[in-house]
Amino acid sequence: MKLRLRDETIPYPLSALKGRLRMSGLNDRAIAEVVDESVISKFDTEVALLVHTRETLSSYDSSILSNFEALTKYESLRGESLETPPIVVVLEGASATGKSLVALELMHDLTATRFISTDTVRQVLRGIVSEDQHPELFCHTYQAYTHRQVGPSNLDPVVRGFLAQCEIISLHIEKMTKRVIEEGAIAVIEGVHIQPGILQNLSSGVIEILINPDYETHRAMFTSKHEIGKLTTVSDDKIVRNKEFEATRAIQEFMIEKAQNSDVPIVGLTTYQDIYQDVSALIISKVRDFLSSSEEGAVKE
């Protein structure tokens, strides 16, 4: 599909509209009805397309149209004011808590143009430093304690190994996040190596979220990672995996405490659909805060 922008005709990404509708609360079937390409292809401007979308949404629950309006106004506001920061969603949690899959969905629906994975940063660092220098980078997070530990001595050694990895990786994550914010780009950041609370003060647009499946769900997701994820670095020995899970859960419990102390939202994972809705609600709440602040500023002027 192409739309006219000023005096130019450019390709229009329908995925951006569909993503906004999905975050507003529509399921895929309803989105297909609203974004009927045989109907919307007759529109030649985004304004006309949005008018049609609003009219169609009027037959659905009023909260969906309200959410859609908020997200649409936020996008418009970002284009008008440099004071409106980009949304940067930061998904945190130990290994196998579901961060990566949620991040992929958000990337699509937020039309995020920046994505940062802490594991990718770790892989890059492995190409820069040697294993002799930093052996704690060349293993899984729940194994790092066997190489190096930092932090208070009263902490679990596994947690202190986790902190040793974070000590190296977090600094790079913080610098990259600052850069993304300066660029004004919508972004999704996910990974183990982010202690809850360390990024949220960089910008009012940063939304840190700790994903926390219950113990049994987390254990099932972790122990099945070899079979489902097909990772060659993960053991298929159930006894080994159960032991590794206990270490991973210790890291998760540490992150839960950090999140509680830093007022970082903790979102439980039962199904991916439920967690997506919870995360979307947090994003829309943030967007409404921006819109409210903008309206208050306009009244004062």
N, C-alpha and C positions, 0 to 999 in steps of 0.2 A: 504494500500500500504506500502511496505517496501523498503528501500534503503540501500545500503552498505556505511558505514562511516568508513574509515580506514579499519580495519579488522573485523568490526562488522556489522551485519545487524539489523537495527532498524526500528520500525514503523515510517512512514513519515506522518505528518499532512497535508493533502491536503488543509485543511482550511486555512493554512498559505499562500499557493500559491494563492488560490482563493481570499483571502482578499487583497493580494498585487495587484492582477489584478483589483479588484473592485476599490481600491483606485487610480489605474492608469487611470480609466475612462471607464472600460468595464461594460456593464450591465450583468445581471445574465444569459441571454440567450447566449451571446457571451462567457462568462466564461465557460459555459457548453460545448461549442464547442472547446474552447482552452484546457480545462482540460477534455478531453475525456478519461475516465479511461480504455476503451478497447484498446486505443492506448498507453497511458503513462505507462500502467502496464508492458510494455516490458523493460522499463528503470530500471537500477539497481543502478544508482548513481544520486545525485542531479545535478551534472554537466551536465549529459546527459539530464536530465529533463528540466533544464533551457535552454539548447541549443535548444531543441524542442520547448519550449515555445516562445523563441525569434523568431524562424523561423515562427511560426504560427502567431505571432503578427505583422509580417512584412506586412500582408495583411490588417491590420487595420490602422487607422489614426496614423501618425508618432508620435504624442504627447503621445499616449498610450505606445508605446514601450519606448520612452524617459523616461516617468514617471516610468515605470517598471524597467528600467535599474538603475535609480537613487535610488529607494527603495531597489533593490537587492544589489547594491554597498554599500549602507549604512549598510545593515545587515552584509555584509562581513567586512566592515571597523570596525564595532563594535567588531567583533571577533578578529581583529588584533591589535587594539589600545585601551588602557584604557582611552586615552584622548578624545575619541569620546563618548559623553554622551548619555544616553538613551532618547528617546522621551517621555516626560510626558505631555499629553494633559489635560488641566484644563478647564472644561466647567462651566461657571458661569452664573448666572441669578436668578431672583426671582422665586417664586413658579409658576409652570405651564408654563414655557417658552420652554419646550421640551428637557431639558438637559439630562434627564435620558434615553430617547429612543435613542438619538444620541450617548450617552455614550455606550450603549449596542452594537450598530453597530460597533463603533470604537474598543471596546474590542475584538470583533471577528476579524476584519480586520487587526488590528495592531498586533494580536496575543499577546495582553498585558497579562502579568502574574500578574499584580497588579491592583487592583481597590479600590478606596477610595470614599465613599459617605459621605458627611458631615452629612447627616441625620442619617446614621448608627453610626457615632461618637457621635452624640447627643443622640441616643438611648443607647449607651454604658455608656455615662456619667449619664444618668438617672438611671442606675443601680448602680452607684457609689455614687452620691450625692443625698440628700433627696430633696423632693419638697419644704420643708420648707426653705432649704438653698438657692436653686436656682429655684424659681417658673418659671422664664423666660425660663427655659429649657423644661418645661413640658406643652408647648403649641405650636401652630403654630407660625412661625416667625412674621407674621403680627399681632399677638396677644400679643407678648412679651412686648410691651410698657405699657400694663396695669399692669405689675409686676415690671419692672425695666427699666431705661433709662440711657444711657451714651452718651458722645459726646457733641459737641457744642450745646448750648441752642437754637440757632436759627434754628436748624434742625427740621423737622417734627417729632413729638413724635413717630410715627410709625417707622421712620428711626432710632431714638435713641433706640428704643426697639430692632430693628434688630442688632444694634451695640452692645447692651448688650449681645445678644446671641453670636455674633462673638467674643466678648472679651474672652469668655470662650472656644469656639470651635476652633477658628482659630489657637491658639497656638499648639493644638494637630495636626491639619492638617499640619501645617508647619513642625513639628517634623517628622511626618509620611512621608511627601514628601522628606525631607532630607534623611531619611533612604532608601527610594526607589531609590533615585539617587545614593547613596553610593553603593547599591546592584547592580546597573547597569541594573535595570529591566525596561522594557517598561511598562508604566502605564497610566491609565485614572482616572482622579479625577473629580468629579462633585458635585455640591451642591450650595445651597443658601448662605452658611456661608463663602464665600470667597470674600473679597473685591478686585476688580480688581487691579492688580499691586503688591499684597503682596507676590506672589510666583515666579514671572518671573526672579527675580535676584538670585534665588537659583542655577540656572544652565542654560547654554545656550540651553539646551534641553527642557526646560519648555516652553510650548506654551499655554498661557492664552487666552481664547476666551469667550467673552460675547455674549450669544445668546439673540437676541432681536426681538421677533415678534412684529408687529405693534400693536397699542392699541386695535383695534377690534379683531384681531386674538388672542391676549393674553387674552382678556376678555372672548372670546368664549371658549378657552382652560381651563381657570380657572373655569368658572361657570359650565362647564360640567364635572369637575373632579369627582364629586360624582357618576355620571351616568357611565362614562367611566372607571374611576380608581377603582370604587367599594370600596372606602375608607370609613370606618365606622366613622372616626373622622371628616369627611367633611359634612357640612350641605347640605341638598337638598332643602333648602328654597332659592328661587331665590333672594328675597330681601336681605337676609343675605349675600348670596354669592356675590352679586353686591357690597355691602358695603365692604366686605372683599377684593374684587378685587381692589377697589380704594386704599386700604391700601397697597396691594401688588404692585400695579403699582407705588406707591410712592417710594417703595424700589427699584424697577427696574430703575426708573428715577435717583435715587441716584447712582446706580451702573453704569449707562450709563455715568454720569458725571465723576465718578471715572475712568472708562475705557478710556475716552477721555483724561483725564489728565495724564494717565499712559501709553499712546500709546498701549493699549490693543485692539486688533482687535474686532470690533463689527460686528456680522454676523446676518443678518435678517433671519427670518423664514417665508417662504411662504408655502413651502412643505418640507417634510423631505428629499426628494431626492435632492432638491436644496441646503439645508443647509449641507448635507453630502458632496456634491461636493465642496462647499466653504471651509469646514473644511479640506477636503483632500488636497485641493490646498495649504492651509497654512502649512500643514504637509510636503508636498513635497517641498515647498519653503524652509523650515527649513533644510530638508535633503540635498538639493542642496547647501545650505550655508556650511554645514559640509563637503561635498565633495570638494567644492571649496577651503576651508581652508586646507584640507588635501593635495590637489594637490599643493597649494602654498608652504606648508611646505616641500613637497617632492622636489620641485624645489630648494628651498633654501639650502637643505642638499646636 
